[in-house]
Amino acid sequence: MTLLLVLAVGTARPLAAQGGSGDPSQPTMHIVQANETLYSIALQYGTTVDAIAAANGIADVRYISIGQQLIIPGSEATTGPVALAPVPTSVIPYIVQPGDSVESLARQYGVTPTMLAAANNMFLPVPFYVGQEIVVPQGNPTAVPQAVYAVRAGDTLGRVALRYNVAAGALAQLNDLSPSSPVFVGQRLWIPGGNRATRVYDLPYPVIACQLTPVPSIQGQTLSIHLQTATPATMTGMFMGYPLQVMTQDATQHYAMFGIHTFAESGTYPMLLTVTSAGDVRTSFELRIRIDDGDYGAEGISLATEMQDLLQPVVIEPETDYVTMKMSGFTAQRYFSGVVSLPSDGAITSYFGTRRLYNGGVLDTYHSGVDFGGATGAPVLAPAAGVVVVAENLPVRGNATIIDHGWGVYTGYWHQNEIYVAVGDVVTGGQVIGTIGSTGRSTGPHLHWEMWVSGVPVDPLQWLQQPFP
Ligand SMILES: [Zn+2]
């Protein structure tokens, strides 16, 4: 009803609003006040929502913010041009990253926490989650901090200033304190020295940076976590009920990769991270992470009668257990780096994640890899370096090869005609490891390519685009 009313008023009023009394070279400006909408502003000036949106380059008319300056086109406003104040002029879309808080974003973008909350139709305190789509008003940041620090026992302003190598006076000023002010355990101090490009991580010391990719995370994909500490430390973590397998390099760079199951419900999940630094000092915090639906489709598969006995649990389950065991380990050596390459130059005939219906059965399974079409004998290539851990014939998967790429990342190659490698072989990216065939439970020559991360099958095509770790 509201939308219809906007359109009706919008088409009835603009002609009457033409030929306003103001100087046409001097557009009327309006500064958005609390509780105003584009509709209420359009009514006030006798123009339309669309006209204001067009004059100000507003793509989504739902998003205007308090303090935003709007050009009012072709209006007969009774107010003259208003003085321009140093207030936000636009909002930009933004996806919340780990370590973002309403306070850190407000300081980075030069607005107040209240303005940031209001621009998103929220009230303080705002519980952002990683992957949340918000808008950020564009203010005028004058003193962007480089970090936020939570005061620990024994800290003084002077000691915190020393820790970050900043002037105690500047530290006091940024936090509206005097240099002699006492500080309290848990008190948050903004550390001066950032600039407009600084990402301010609102995370507990000694954590100084944290990246998750991709954000938002998607069911059936690999989530990569990289955490950086200011001092040597170790990291542990829990996500979706499983411990993270963490690799630490140079004592301060902590990596984990996590396979999100394709049947994981979309929603927001807590990731609990604990950093242990010298003297067994433990610091724990929680990230709330959004996981999106992978929008995987569904397909039916018909198998000939003589193949159907291969669908019996007595055949499938021991083999599945064996493959699961072989693809769920964790090797500290990492063989992969950056993006991986395709294992076949054949056309992709079936994507990862597709829900599968065998001979009209229930839709309780999914395609756990990517299929490539190709003639029998066409080459199968290793997409990245690794060590061969399986090279043998299996009843369902046929001639199967599994490569361990390290850090809990494995790839598998099913239904091959020939296998050219043996268990223990070290392979390089691009090496021919076998040929395409139709062995095992297969309806014709093709390569089934599978990737597992942290014990979960994931979409390998993500690894063609996104460099890991
Ligand atoms: Zn397949």
Boltz pocket constraint, residues with backbone or C-beta under 6 A from the ligand:
constraints:
  - pocket:
      binder: B
      contacts: [[A, 350], [A, 367], [A, 369], [A, 370], [A, 371], [A, 447], [A, 448], [A, 449]]
      max_distance: 6.0
